[in-house]
Each structure stands twice: as C-alpha cells, then as structure tokens.
Amino acid sequence: MASPLRFRRSTERWTDDRIERDIYEPLDGKFGAQLLTPHYAGPSSYRTRRIEMGNGDLALFCWNDDEAFWLGNTETPSALWRTEKYTFEEIPYSVARWAQRELLADLTVEDPWLAEYDHLSWFFLPVLFSKDGRHSTRTFFREHAMGFPDSSRDDALAFYERFLSTGVLDDHRYEMASKIGTSPQVDPVRMASAMSEFTAAKVLTDADYGITPEIEVTTGHSLDFQAHPEEGNDSEAPLVEVTRPRPPTRRHADTPTAAVRETAETKTSGQLQKHGGGAVLFVDCSGFREDEWAAVKGEKPSVGHRPAVVFRARPSGRIEAYSEGTLPLDLDGAIDWV
C-alpha cells in the first residue's frame, strides 16, 4: 500500500532532454503519457512540467539549476529511486503552493462537490491524490457521509470543514490525514474510526484545550492525544485514547449497550491496560442511529474504564455525552451532558 503523496527531491542536473528521456519516456512506454504545461505558472526561478498518464495517474515536476522536485501518484521513474521523500511542509513554500494549486484545480474538475470545502480538501490532499487511496477516500467521503448515519454527504463535510478550518491540526496534517488510510479498498468501519479521532479533537479544542496527537508512552504504545490546558502544569496534561463501537446492526452484539461494552473492553484490556496510567477513554458513538443512541444514553452502560466519556456527535455540531469517573478535563463548553 502506497503512502500519502510526498515529494522526491533531486540535486542532480536536469534539462528538457533529460526529463523527456528519464521521466517522460518510461512513463509513456508503460502507461501512455502526455507531457504538458501545468495549469499554473511555476514558482519563481523554477521550470515546470505536468505529466498525465492514460490510466489517470498524474505527476508534476519542477526544477532549477540547484534542485528538482517530483510529485506523482504513479510509478516513480528509476532515475528518481534514490531520492529522499518530503512532505508539502518540508520543501520550499513556493513549490508546495504551486503543486497544491495544481492538485486542487484537478479536484475542482473531478469532484467539485468535495473541492468546495476548501480547508478539508487542502488538509486531506496528500491522501485524496495518493497512488492507492485516491479513489477509496473520495468514495468514503461521497457515499458514507464520513461515518455519520442518516446524514447527507454535505452535512458531514461541512461539520469537518468547520473544525479543520480553525487550523488547530494544520501542524499535524500528514500525521492526521494519513489516519484515513491509502488502501485502494473502501473500508467504511476503519475509515469512520479514523474520523472519530478528528471528532474527539474537536471536542477537546471546543473545550479550549490544545492538542498534540500520537503521544508515545512508556509501554511503547502511542495514545491518540494529549490535551494541554490553557493554564496549569502542562507536564500533567491528560492523555486521551479514542475508540468507536460498531453499531449493533453491523456487528455481533445484540444491543447498542452491548456494542459499547464490547468495544470498550477490547480497548481497556489491551492498550490502556498496558499503559496503566490515567488516560481518558473517549468512546465515540457517532456511528449510532438516533434510536441506538437513545438506548445507550438511557442505560448509560459502564465501559470498564475510568475516567471515560461516551459521546455522540451530529453534523449540526451538537455533541451529547455521559461520563464515568472523575474527569481531568473540563468539557462543559463542548458537550451537552445527558
């Protein structure tokens, strides 16, 4: 499975003739390719090329006398195999900006319903154009409402657009966007679980906590977030781990409350038990229908771990929840307690 889209940087000398021989011709011979002028003018001091393959793959190339950058969701030509990979944030801003404008213009043509959500499209761009995940990710966004049942695609997209446009996860873009995965297969359960981490991040930031994803703990595991208070001892900032139960209609559990208990037990008997600390367990029931959630909040089943928050978010922005144990977090401004 290919990783999210990244640049390759070459410090060798490149000319028009070499680009045609070492990059265009191998791609044309395998896929059928066109060597084109890009949509947008390239960054100052760089020359640019765009290569479109007959199978829908795409590559961008820009170069000057000192360096060259390749970005492609196709087979990498052998002349670039030994080059290092870099994210959009690790290369010159002008190059990254040009490449992102090219890709976003393509998205506007290919999937205009998605491109209209500016920040979400930009945030997930490394996955939306990845070699293996570009079709599956767009399908999940389009056909599965990003994990919200009984919701429209646009309502779900607008929910995450509002959150991502705050910029609180921009510094962790590759780390978080990659969670949705780059598999060519659409896996709604796994992808919805990835979106639960974004929903949990929204809860924490709405409650005025700063967040850092993927905190490594002494057991060698990583927990999903550390929530940093605006004031106080940051070294004691709570850790948060997120899990998402499958609704009973899509698992062996007979009832919504059994689904919550089973999923929480899997998490608490594994990762959290090994950690042994006081991490807060977030149980995201956003995949439950209204009647399924009504049963959970009516019974408030124990999840076998304290402290814990069991919640359900809706695309409208409303988040209902109940808690177990004494929370080291003040979430009153972000949650409607039930």
C-alpha positions as MATLAB code, in Angstrom:
seq = 'MASPLRFRRSTERWTDDRIERDIYEPLDGKFGAQLLTPHYAGPSSYRTRRIEMGNGDLALFCWNDDEAFWLGNTETPSALWRTEKYTFEEIPYSVARWAQRELLADLTVEDPWLAEYDHLSWFFLPVLFSKDGRHSTRTFFREHAMGFPDSSRDDALAFYERFLSTGVLDDHRYEMASKIGTSPQVDPVRMASAMSEFTAAKVLTDADYGITPEIEVTTGHSLDFQAHPEEGNDSEAPLVEVTRPRPPTRRHADTPTAAVRETAETKTSGQLQKHGGGAVLFVDCSGFREDEWAAVKGEKPSVGHRPAVVFRARPSGRIEAYSEGTLPLDLDGAIDWV';
ca = [
       0.000    0.000    0.000;
       1.469    3.339   -1.054;
       1.851    6.129    1.467;
       0.292    9.602    1.258;
       1.576   11.792   -1.538;
       5.063   13.176   -0.940;
       7.735   14.925   -2.998;
      11.013   13.450   -4.129;
      13.946   15.883   -4.254;
      16.853   15.506   -6.653;
      20.059   17.573   -6.594;
      21.239   16.304   -9.974;
      21.232   18.456  -13.086;
      18.063   18.325  -15.167;
      17.422   19.545  -18.717;
      14.493   19.276  -21.117;
      16.227   16.411  -22.903;
      16.902   14.501  -19.715;
      13.340   14.978  -18.457;
      11.997   13.577  -21.702;
      14.434   10.637  -21.680;
      14.456    9.661  -17.975;
      10.977   10.650  -16.843;
       8.519   11.051  -19.699;
       9.599    8.167  -21.954;
       9.482    5.417  -19.256;
       6.003    6.576  -18.220;
       4.788    6.885  -21.790;
       6.070    3.422  -22.595;
       4.216    1.857  -19.681;
       1.029    3.882  -19.353;
       0.806    6.171  -22.344;
       1.559    9.725  -21.234;
       1.318   13.366  -22.222;
       3.989   15.899  -21.305;
       2.045   19.102  -20.697;
       2.311   22.668  -19.483;
       0.835   22.894  -15.957;
      -2.353   24.816  -15.203;
      -0.486   27.434  -13.160;
       2.780   29.288  -13.564;
       5.509   27.687  -11.537;
       7.390   29.174   -8.603;
       9.928   31.877   -9.343;
      13.242   30.502  -10.707;
      11.762   27.028  -11.367;
      10.670   25.486  -14.636;
       7.719   23.098  -14.539;
       6.147   20.148  -16.349;
       2.950   18.174  -15.898;
       2.646   14.531  -16.987;
      -0.760   12.901  -17.368;
      -0.944    9.136  -17.804;
      -3.521    7.230  -19.808;
      -4.691    5.378  -16.667;
      -5.491    8.630  -14.817;
      -2.195    8.889  -12.914;
      -0.524   12.271  -12.601;
       2.963   13.615  -11.993;
       4.353   17.119  -11.505;
       7.994   18.071  -11.975;
       9.763   21.366  -11.343;
      13.449   22.174  -11.428;
      16.152   24.825  -11.487;
      19.949   24.693  -11.599;
      20.208   23.503   -7.988;
      17.359   21.066   -7.351;
      14.309   19.341   -8.775;
      11.064   18.123   -7.206;
       8.872   15.252   -8.372;
       5.326   14.669   -7.124;
       3.361   11.773   -8.522;
       0.741    9.144   -7.799;
       2.208    6.893  -10.469;
       5.239    4.651  -10.827;
       8.393    6.562   -9.929;
      10.935    6.601  -12.791;
      14.146    4.758  -11.925;
      16.198    7.970  -12.246;
      14.489    9.164   -9.038;
      14.551    5.939   -6.999;
      17.415    7.009   -4.737;
      15.952   10.391   -3.852;
      14.565   11.286   -0.426;
      10.862   11.922    0.206;
       9.442   15.116    1.731;
       6.023   16.363    2.784;
       4.471   19.573    1.480;
       5.650   21.287    4.658;
       9.272   20.188    4.269;
      10.019   21.737    0.877;
      10.174   25.376   -0.281;
       6.797   27.019    0.250;
       6.595   28.314   -3.317;
       6.982   24.793   -4.732;
       4.423   23.325   -2.338;
       1.953   26.112   -3.082;
       2.275   25.622   -6.837;
       1.782   21.850   -6.600;
      -1.201   22.193   -4.292;
      -2.845   24.685   -6.654;
      -2.404   22.175   -9.482;
      -3.997   19.351   -7.488;
      -6.845   21.453   -6.123;
      -7.660   22.587   -9.654;
      -7.872   18.936  -10.694;
     -10.112   18.178   -7.722;
     -12.434   21.000   -8.747;
     -12.907   19.321  -12.121;
     -13.020   15.709  -10.898;
     -15.041   16.110   -7.677;
     -16.425   19.646   -7.397;
     -18.724   18.595   -4.510;
     -15.573   17.963   -2.443;
     -13.438   20.850   -3.689;
     -15.946   23.407   -2.421;
     -14.849   22.524    1.126;
     -11.595   24.417    0.877;
      -9.778   23.554    4.072;
     -10.894   19.936    4.203;
      -9.745   19.409    0.611;
      -6.389   21.004    1.340;
      -5.944   19.064    4.587;
      -6.599   15.647    3.037;
      -4.865   16.446   -0.268;
      -1.930   14.027    0.342;
      -4.468   11.197    0.638;
      -7.019   12.383   -1.911;
      -4.275   12.191   -4.559;
      -2.305    9.255   -3.184;
      -1.477    6.371   -5.500;
      -3.667    3.773   -3.771;
      -6.104    5.820   -1.718;
      -7.384    8.488   -4.055;
     -10.468    6.568   -5.166;
     -11.325    4.896   -1.860;
     -11.026    8.077    0.197;
     -13.218   10.090   -2.138;
     -15.763    7.251   -2.196;
     -15.896    7.193    1.600;
     -16.446   10.942    1.725;
     -19.076   10.786   -1.011;
     -21.056    7.634   -0.229;
     -20.630    7.095    3.509;
     -21.041   10.653    4.855;
     -17.677   10.318    6.621;
     -19.199    7.891    9.120;
     -22.388    9.733   10.080;
     -25.539    7.588    9.697;
     -28.753    9.136    8.424;
     -26.850   12.252    7.331;
     -26.172   13.859    3.998;
     -22.726   13.980    2.470;
     -22.701   17.764    2.545;
     -23.724   17.989    6.200;
     -20.879   15.652    7.153;
     -18.335   17.512    5.023;
     -19.465   20.847    6.450;
     -19.037   19.517   10.016;
     -15.380   18.638    9.462;
     -14.774   21.713    7.295;
     -15.839   23.947   10.194;
     -13.465   22.159   12.530;
     -10.457   21.861   10.228;
     -10.732   25.484    9.098;
      -9.818   26.530   12.643;
      -6.290   25.387   11.756;
      -5.708   23.582   15.050;
      -4.480   20.438   13.257;
      -2.569   22.125   10.435;
       0.797   21.416   12.063;
      -0.123   17.730   12.203;
      -1.574   17.488    8.721;
       0.259   14.421    7.370;
       0.019   12.536   10.654;
      -3.733   13.065   10.951;
      -4.716   12.908    7.269;
      -2.870    9.599    6.939;
      -5.171    8.002    9.505;
      -7.919    7.743    6.894;
      -5.589    5.366    5.049;
      -4.369    4.911    1.486;
      -5.780    1.466    0.776;
      -7.453    1.007   -2.625;
     -10.355   -0.724   -0.855;
     -13.145    1.239    0.797;
     -13.362    0.147    4.432;
     -16.146    2.257    5.979;
     -15.595    0.856    9.502;
     -11.882    1.605    9.619;
     -12.270    4.971    7.919;
     -15.083    6.021   10.251;
     -12.882    5.045   13.194;
     -10.206    7.363   11.844;
     -12.729   10.204   11.661;
     -13.555    9.586   15.333;
     -10.132   10.956   16.185;
     -11.000   14.180   14.375;
     -14.304   14.337   16.264;
     -12.516   13.809   19.574;
     -10.052   16.541   18.622;
     -12.997   18.856   18.013;
     -14.421   18.087   21.470;
     -11.091   18.898   23.118;
     -10.450   22.097   21.171;
     -14.039   23.293   21.663;
     -13.324   22.923   25.374;
     -10.262   25.201   24.911;
      -7.571   22.537   25.147;
      -4.556   22.492   22.907;
      -3.879   19.049   21.476;
      -0.867   17.030   20.427;
      -1.572   13.795   18.525;
       0.167   10.441   18.904;
       1.788   10.597   22.311;
       4.248    7.766   22.895;
       4.055    6.252   26.383;
       6.497    4.108   28.319;
       4.989    0.813   27.121;
       5.977    1.625   23.549;
       2.356    2.317   22.584;
       1.016    5.640   21.384;
      -2.149    7.220   22.713;
      -4.214    9.409   20.452;
      -3.902   12.835   22.116;
      -2.518   14.880   24.938;
      -4.840   17.715   25.938;
      -2.976   20.817   27.058;
      -4.809   23.247   29.361;
      -4.521   26.985   28.800;
      -3.210   27.336   32.314;
      -1.584   24.934   34.753;
       1.149   22.318   34.686;
       1.449   21.121   31.103;
       3.510   18.084   32.145;
       0.387   16.719   33.807;
      -1.818   17.300   30.764;
      -4.282   14.405   30.377;
      -3.847   11.729   27.733;
      -6.830   10.685   25.639;
      -7.475    7.448   23.744;
     -10.367    7.177   21.271;
     -12.402    4.129   20.275;
     -15.511    3.739   18.123;
     -18.078    0.950   18.598;
     -19.695   -0.580   15.569;
     -23.462   -0.174   15.788;
     -25.287   -3.428   16.625;
     -26.685   -3.564   13.094;
     -23.124   -4.112   11.820;
     -21.617   -6.402   14.481;
     -22.407   -9.495   16.534;
     -23.516   -7.520   19.596;
     -27.266   -7.788   20.040;
     -27.879   -4.351   21.525;
     -26.375   -0.850   21.386;
     -25.245   -1.079   25.011;
     -23.542   -4.424   24.338;
     -21.742   -2.861   21.371;
     -20.416   -0.086   23.599;
     -19.283   -2.511   26.312;
     -17.568   -4.906   23.896;
     -15.621   -2.211   22.069;
     -14.534   -0.524   25.296;
     -13.462   -3.870   26.747;
     -11.222   -4.518   23.755;
      -9.513   -1.183   24.257;
      -9.251   -1.348   28.068;
      -7.980   -4.943   28.147;
      -5.279   -4.090   25.643;
      -3.699   -0.725   25.008;
      -4.991    1.124   28.081;
      -4.279   -1.763   30.445;
      -0.685   -1.919   29.238;
      -0.340    1.831   29.626;
      -1.623    1.631   33.182;
      -1.925    5.399   33.572;
      -4.938    7.621   33.962;
      -5.692    8.180   30.287;
      -9.226    9.265   29.480;
     -11.135    6.872   27.211;
     -13.326    8.582   24.601;
     -15.996    6.224   23.233;
     -17.415    7.739   20.038;
     -20.934    6.546   19.239;
     -21.370    8.917   16.296;
     -21.991    5.904   14.063;
     -25.156    5.003   16.011;
     -28.584    5.900   14.684;
     -30.867    8.028   16.861;
     -32.715    5.042   18.335;
     -29.471    3.191   19.063;
     -28.008    6.202   20.834;
     -31.247    6.708   22.777;
     -30.817    3.191   24.213;
     -27.208    3.913   25.198;
     -27.845    7.243   26.885;
     -30.909    5.782   28.612;
     -28.944    2.917   30.161;
     -25.503    4.593   30.341;
     -23.601    1.303   30.278;
     -20.285    1.127   32.113;
     -17.315    0.845   29.782;
     -14.987   -0.766   32.311;
     -12.547    2.123   32.440;
     -12.406    5.325   34.418;
     -12.264    8.113   33.508;
     -14.278    7.794   30.319;
     -16.555    9.873   28.092;
     -19.195    8.179   25.945;
     -20.456   10.610   23.311;
     -22.291   11.019   20.024;
     -21.703   13.894   17.612;
     -24.064   15.087   14.922;
     -23.157   17.113   11.826;
     -25.153   20.024   13.266;
     -22.365   20.361   15.838;
     -24.336   19.085   18.812;
     -22.447   16.554   20.930;
     -24.208   14.597   23.675;
     -22.316   12.539   26.247;
     -22.167   10.948   29.652;
     -19.057   10.291   31.705;
     -17.674    7.741   34.143;
     -15.247    8.542   36.926;
     -13.662   11.884   37.707;
     -12.603   13.580   34.508;
      -9.313   15.508   34.473;
     -10.864   17.580   31.672;
     -13.447   20.330   31.768;
     -15.633   19.614   28.739;
     -18.719   21.583   29.788;
     -18.317   24.099   26.980;
     -18.125   21.404   24.310;
     -20.661   18.771   25.350;
     -24.324   18.514   26.291;
     -24.316   16.079   29.199;
     -27.175   13.579   29.335;
];
